[in-house]
Amino acid sequence: MNDTLRKPKTALELVSDANRLIPILSVEELDAAMKSGDLVLLDVREKEEYELEAIPGALHASRGMLEFYADPTNSFHRHNLQPTQRVALYCGTGGRSALAALSLKTLGYCDVAQLQGGFKAWKAAACSGEDRGGDKSSV
């Protein structure tokens, strides 16, 4: 079918498509992976959300800048993001991180996953969030 005749997708359909393609980690699986130390954890929420509270050890890369930070050929590339690394992403509830994870896969990142339910699920599981106290750390 011609692309111009294809029905446009909704944002929720895009998230659903990404969820089918990207592995999803439970809070327990993410916690275990973080303890093993072989994981880069990215918070793709907005800067203000990250500064209020975040999962301990998470680096910040807002959804709007992630692709630029992750692309080794881009002048904005952050050297602590490499396509060979294991990367897990989270946002507030999972929509932004699903789309962001799919972008990383498209950029050639091989081992990408997302946290099921996002930061909200992390908090609901009674995991302690790190009070950032205005910390401005990012990738």
C-alpha positions, 0 to 999 in steps of 0.5 A: 500500500502507498504510504500516503494512503496508509491510515496514520497511527495514534500515539498509543498505537506507536507505544503499543508497537514499541512494546511488542518489539522491546523487552520489558523488565519487571521492577524485580528484574530491573533491580537484579540487573542493577545489582549485577552492575552490567546495566546503564539505566536511563531516565527519559522523563523531563529534567524537572521530573528527574530532579525531583526524584529518580531511581538510584543510579539512573542517568538522565537523558530526556526523551527530546535529547536521547537520540542525539546523546546516544548517536556516536556520530552526533556532536551531542553524543555522551560517551557513557552511552554506547551501542554495545552496552546493556541499557534499560529505560524508564519514564513515568509510566512506560509510554515515553520509555517504550518509544525511546527504547525503540529509537535506541534499537533503531540507532543500533543498540543491541541490548535495550529494555524498558521498565514495565510501568515506569517510575510509578511501578518502581514507587508502588513496589516500595522501592526507594526513589532517590531524592535528587534535591535539585541534582542536575546529573545527566548523561 
